[in-house]
Amino acid sequence: MPDQEDRGFLERFIVDNDDLEKLESLVNQFNIFEAIGVTRQELRHSDFLAFLLNPTQSHQLGDRFLKRFLKRVLLADVATVSAIEIDVADLQDSEVLRERHHIDVLIYSRSNRLVVAIENKVGAGEHSEQLERYKEIVQREFSGCQTILIFLSPEGTPPSDEDWISYSYAQVAELVDLFCESYKTRLGAEVYTVMTHYSSLIRRRIVGSSDIAELCQKIYRQHRQALDLIYEHRPDLQSELAVFLEELIVQSTQKDNLVPDHLYKQWIAFALKEWDEYPFQKTCSDWTASGRVLLFEWSNFPDSLTFNLVIGPTNPELKQDIYRALEKHNVVLQKVKNWSKRHIYIHHQTILTKADYDQMDLEDLQRQIQHKWEYFLANDLPAIRQAISTEHSTWTLATEENPIATAE
């Protein structure tokens, strides 16, 4: 009976669900920022903010957006600079710099002796004493200037340093909408479109205060059991990436002569087909079902992804022969301290870090993997292939007197 009840929840969820159809329509609306994959990338958000805040950029707003932004920030908290001072100032000479001293956005008006620092946090939180360090840099580099320090986050999170003013992305979206409405003719069609897409992106993906968010909440209230059931059986990110990695290997089997080996969620391995014809390769009986000694392997963990060339259980002399061959052909290698270990990782690349998982969605992660995979196929793989094909005939194979090492 529980299965029939669950099926009933799902059927009611998908049949004649006008709200679901409306949600699908909203989600499918084109957004240029989503299309180019910058949904939650802090660098790209900082780039676009810098564009809007820069009086000399092509948006035709001059210093209007910059002044209105600063006045709204200053009204939100007590500061050493007043909103009135900003209102009467001419900020046309403002320089807007990106990543100066690692500060996300730095604005300097020489004529007004004014400096503004913006620390932008779309996903991850503050690093250790980050705001304090940036404040000291601004005070040292711009001694004698009035300073405005802004901590920008999705929800207006309070900063760790009280000299920074908290501001939210919801307030940024509101300001962008205001300018789109008030200056549509001045902006021109292209800039207007980009700005409206940016406002929509913020509401949909950063702060969750949009028509989509309200519709999602309504659907969840009405179909809680069905959605909880779907969530319980959802694919996890690690599994999604494992499938993607397997597809990359399969897509390259013909062009790059690859052959899949073991394909698990955490370990996804492959080799070169021609290696199977070399005497050294299929001599390992207690590691993989294929018996292959030398494998490329993705290590796919919930918060990290690495790519390795690994030598499995075999005699230490063969391991050193493989290592020297790759070294001779200028392949970048890991240092090896213990040649008797069962598995030796000799070529290692970090593909994704915890910060990537915190700041990117699945499509962004896949895009980064794809980029590094294509670099590997074009650069690292040819060197490794050449080294193995050229040198393998001279290598030391396992014999009764020189057996395969199995001890850790």
C-alpha positions in Angstrom: 0.0 0.0 0.0 2.8 2.5 0.7 3.9 2.2 -2.9 0.4 2.9 -4.2 0.1 5.9 -1.9 3.4 7.3 -3.1 2.4 6.8 -6.7 -0.8 8.7 -6.0 1.2 11.7 -4.7 3.3 11.7 -7.8 0.3 11.4 -10.2 -1.4 14.3 -8.5 1.8 16.3 -8.8 2.3 15.9 -12.5 -1.3 15.7 -13.9 -3.1 18.9 -14.7 -0.7 20.9 -12.6 -1.1 24.5 -13.9 1.3 25.9 -11.4 4.0 23.4 -12.5 3.5 24.4 -16.1 3.7 28.1 -15.2 6.9 27.4 -13.2 8.5 25.5 -16.2 7.6 28.5 -18.4 9.3 31.0 -16.1 12.4 28.8 -15.6 12.8 28.4 -19.3 12.8 32.1 -20.0 16.2 33.0 -21.5 18.7 34.8 -19.3 22.0 35.8 -20.8 23.9 35.4 -17.5 22.6 31.9 -17.0 23.4 31.1 -20.7 27.1 32.0 -20.2 27.4 30.2 -16.9 28.0 33.0 -14.4 25.1 32.3 -12.1 27.0 32.3 -8.8 30.6 33.2 -9.9 31.8 36.0 -7.7 34.3 37.2 -10.2 31.7 37.7 -12.9 29.3 39.4 -10.5 32.1 41.8 -9.4 32.8 42.4 -13.1 29.3 43.5 -13.9 29.0 45.6 -10.7 32.2 47.3 -11.7 30.7 48.0 -15.1 27.6 49.7 -13.6 29.6 51.7 -11.1 32.1 53.0 -13.6 31.1 56.5 -14.8 33.1 56.1 -18.0 31.5 52.8 -19.2 29.1 52.5 -22.1 25.9 52.4 -20.1 25.5 56.2 -20.6 24.7 56.8 -17.0 27.8 58.7 -16.1 28.2 58.7 -12.3 24.4 58.4 -11.6 24.4 54.7 -10.7 27.5 55.1 -8.6 26.1 58.0 -6.6 22.7 56.4 -6.1 24.3 53.1 -5.0 26.6 54.9 -2.5 23.8 57.1 -1.1 21.6 54.0 -0.5 24.5 52.2 1.2 25.2 55.2 3.4 21.5 55.5 4.4 21.6 51.8 5.5 24.2 52.4 8.2 26.1 55.0 10.1 29.2 56.0 8.2 31.9 58.7 8.2 30.7 59.9 4.8 27.2 61.3 4.5 24.7 60.7 1.7 24.5 64.5 1.2 28.2 64.7 0.5 27.9 62.0 -2.2 24.8 63.7 -3.6 26.6 67.0 -4.3 29.9 65.5 -5.4 31.1 65.1 -9.0 32.3 61.5 -9.2 33.0 61.4 -12.9 36.7 61.0 -12.3 36.3 57.8 -10.3 38.5 54.9 -11.2 36.9 51.5 -10.7 39.5 48.8 -10.2 39.1 45.0 -10.0 41.1 42.8 -7.7 43.4 45.6 -6.6 45.2 44.2 -3.5 42.7 41.3 -3.9 39.8 43.6 -3.1 36.8 42.7 -5.3 35.9 46.3 -6.4 37.9 49.4 -5.5 36.7 52.9 -6.5 38.9 56.0 -6.1 37.9 59.6 -6.8 41.0 61.7 -6.7 39.2 65.0 -6.8 37.0 64.1 -3.9 39.7 62.2 -1.9 37.2 59.3 -1.7 37.9 55.6 -1.8 35.2 52.8 -1.8 36.0 49.2 -1.2 33.5 46.5 -2.0 34.0 42.9 -0.8 31.6 40.7 -2.7 30.3 37.3 -1.3 27.9 35.5 -3.5 28.4 32.0 -2.0 31.3 31.4 0.4 31.6 33.4 3.6 34.5 35.6 4.8 38.0 34.3 5.0 39.9 34.6 8.3 40.2 38.4 9.2 39.8 39.2 5.5 37.8 42.4 6.1 40.3 43.7 8.7 43.2 43.2 6.3 41.5 44.9 3.4 40.6 47.9 5.7 44.2 48.2 6.7 45.3 48.1 3.1 42.8 50.9 2.1 43.8 53.1 5.0 47.5 52.6 4.2 47.3 53.0 0.4 44.8 55.9 0.5 45.9 57.8 3.5 44.0 61.0 4.1 41.0 59.9 2.0 37.4 59.4 3.2 36.6 55.7 3.0 33.4 53.7 2.5 33.7 50.0 3.1 30.9 47.8 1.8 30.3 44.1 2.5 27.9 42.8 -0.2 26.2 39.4 0.3 23.0 37.7 -0.8 21.1 38.4 2.4 23.0 41.4 3.8 24.9 39.3 6.3 26.5 41.3 9.1 30.3 41.7 8.5 32.9 40.6 11.1 34.4 44.1 11.1 32.0 46.9 12.3 33.6 49.5 10.0 32.1 47.7 7.0 28.6 48.4 5.9 26.4 45.5 5.1 24.4 45.6 1.8 22.4 42.9 0.1 21.9 41.7 -3.4 18.2 42.2 -3.1 18.9 45.9 -2.7 21.2 45.8 -5.7 18.5 44.2 -7.8 16.0 46.9 -6.6 18.4 49.6 -7.7 19.0 48.0 -11.1 15.3 47.8 -11.7 14.9 51.4 -10.7 17.4 52.6 -13.3 15.9 50.3 -16.0 12.6 52.0 -15.4 13.9 55.6 -15.1 16.6 55.6 -17.7 15.4 53.1 -20.3 15.8 55.5 -23.2 19.2 56.7 -22.1 20.4 53.1 -21.6 19.6 51.9 -25.0 18.1 48.5 -25.9 21.2 46.4 -25.4 22.3 47.7 -22.0 18.6 47.8 -20.8 18.2 44.1 -21.7 21.5 43.1 -20.0 20.5 45.0 -16.8 17.0 43.5 -16.6 18.5 40.0 -17.1 21.0 40.7 -14.3 18.2 41.9 -11.9 16.3 38.7 -12.8 19.3 36.5 -12.2 19.8 38.0 -8.7 16.2 37.4 -7.7 16.1 33.9 -9.2 19.5 32.5 -8.2 21.0 34.7 -5.5 18.3 35.9 -3.1 15.2 33.8 -4.1 12.8 36.6 -4.0 11.1 36.3 -7.3 7.9 35.1 -8.9 9.7 31.8 -9.3 10.4 31.6 -5.6 6.8 32.4 -4.7 5.5 29.8 -7.1 7.9 27.2 -5.8 6.7 27.8 -2.3 3.0 27.5 -3.4 3.7 24.2 -5.3 5.6 22.8 -2.3 2.8 23.6 0.1 0.3 21.8 -2.2 2.5 18.8 -3.1 4.8 18.4 -0.2 4.6 14.6 -0.1 5.4 14.2 -3.8 8.3 16.7 -3.7 9.7 15.1 -0.5 9.6 11.8 -2.3 11.3 13.1 -5.4 14.0 14.8 -3.2 14.6 11.6 -1.3 15.4 9.8 -4.5 17.2 12.7 -6.2 20.6 12.0 -7.9 23.4 13.5 -5.7 26.1 15.8 -7.1 28.8 13.1 -6.8 26.7 10.7 -8.9 25.9 13.4 -11.5 29.6 14.2 -11.9 30.5 10.5 -12.1 28.1 10.0 -15.1 29.5 13.1 -16.7 33.1 11.8 -16.3 32.1 8.5 -17.8 30.5 10.3 -20.8 33.8 12.2 -21.4 35.7 9.0 -21.5 33.2 7.3 -23.8 33.1 10.3 -26.2 36.9 10.1 -26.6 37.2 6.3 -27.1 37.4 6.5 -30.9 39.3 9.8 -31.4 41.8 9.3 -28.6 41.9 5.5 -28.5 40.7 5.3 -24.9 39.3 2.2 -23.2 37.1 2.4 -20.0 38.2 0.4 -17.0 36.5 0.4 -13.6 33.6 2.9 -13.4 32.4 3.5 -9.9 30.9 6.7 -8.4 34.2 7.5 -6.5 36.7 6.0 -8.9 36.4 6.3 -12.7 39.3 4.8 -14.6 40.5 4.3 -18.2 43.6 3.5 -20.1 44.9 3.8 -23.7 43.9 0.8 -25.9 47.4 0.3 -27.3 48.7 -0.3 -23.8 46.8 -3.6 -23.7 49.2 -4.9 -26.4 52.3 -4.0 -24.4 53.8 -6.9 -22.2 53.7 -4.8 -19.0 50.1 -3.8 -18.9 47.9 -6.8 -18.1 50.1 -8.3 -15.4 48.2 -7.3 -12.3 45.8 -9.9 -11.0 44.7 -8.4 -7.7 43.7 -4.8 -8.4 41.2 -4.4 -11.2 39.2 -7.0 -13.1 41.0 -6.0 -16.3 44.4 -6.8 -14.8 45.8 -3.4 -16.1 48.8 -2.0 -14.2 48.7 1.6 -15.6 45.5 3.6 -15.4 44.2 7.1 -15.6 41.8 7.7 -12.7 39.3 10.3 -11.6 39.0 10.5 -7.8 35.5 11.8 -7.4 34.7 12.9 -3.8 31.7 15.0 -2.5 33.9 18.1 -2.2 36.9 17.5 -4.5 37.8 16.1 -7.8 41.3 15.1 -8.9 42.7 13.4 -12.0 45.6 11.0 -11.6 47.9 8.6 -13.5 48.3 5.6 -11.2 50.5 2.5 -11.2 48.8 -0.4 -9.5 50.4 -3.4 -7.8 53.5 -4.5 -9.6 57.2 -4.9 -8.9 59.0 -1.7 -7.8 61.4 -1.9 -10.7 58.6 -1.7 -13.3 57.1 1.3 -11.4 60.4 3.1 -11.6 60.8 2.2 -15.3 57.4 3.8 -16.0 58.3 6.9 -13.9 61.6 7.4 -15.6 60.1 7.1 -19.1 57.5 9.8 -18.3 60.2 12.0 -16.7 62.4 11.6 -19.8 59.5 13.0 -21.9 59.0 16.0 -19.6 55.7 14.8 -18.1 55.0 16.6 -14.8 55.2 14.0 -12.0 54.6 13.6 -8.3 57.6 12.8 -6.1 57.6 9.1 -5.0 59.1 8.1 -1.7 58.1 4.5 -1.4 58.2 2.4 -4.5 56.8 -0.7 -2.7 53.4 0.7 -2.1 50.5 -1.0 -3.9 49.3 2.1 -5.7 51.5 5.0 -6.7 50.0 8.2 -8.0 52.6 9.7 -10.3 50.7 12.4 -12.2 48.2 14.5 -10.3 45.9 17.4 -11.2 43.4 19.1 -8.9 40.3 19.7 -11.1 37.7 20.9 -8.5 38.2 22.2 -5.0 35.7 22.7 -2.1 35.5 26.4 -3.0 34.3 25.4 -6.5 31.6 23.2 -5.1 30.5 26.0 -2.8 30.3 28.7 -5.5 29.3 26.8 -8.7 26.2 24.9 -9.8 26.4 21.6 -11.7 26.7 23.2 -15.1 29.6 25.4 -13.9 31.4 22.4 -12.5 30.9 20.4 -15.7 32.2 23.3 -17.7 35.3 23.6 -15.7 35.9 19.8 -15.9 35.3 19.9 -19.7 37.9 22.7 -20.1 40.6 20.8 -18.1 39.7 17.6 -19.9 40.3 19.2 -23.3 43.6 20.6 -22.2 44.6 17.1 -21.0 43.7 15.5 -24.3 45.6 18.2 -26.3 48.7 18.5 -24.1 49.3 15.9 -21.4 48.0 12.8 -23.1 50.2 13.0 -26.2 53.3 13.3 -24.0 52.3 10.4 -21.9 51.4 8.3 -24.9 54.7 9.0 -26.6 56.7 8.2 -23.4 55.0 4.8 -22.9 55.1 3.7 -26.6 58.8 4.7 -26.9 60.2 3.2 -23.7 58.0 0.2 -22.7 60.0 -2.5 -24.5 62.9 -2.1 -22.1 61.0 -2.3 -18.8 61.4 -4.9 -16.0 58.5 -7.3 -15.9 57.4 -9.5 -12.9 59.1 -12.9 -12.7 59.2 -15.6 -10.1 62.4 -14.1 -8.7 61.0 -10.6 -9.0 57.2 -10.9 -8.1 54.6 -8.3 -8.1 54.6 -6.3 -4.8 51.4 -6.6 -2.8 52.4 -5.0 0.5 51.5 -1.5 1.4 
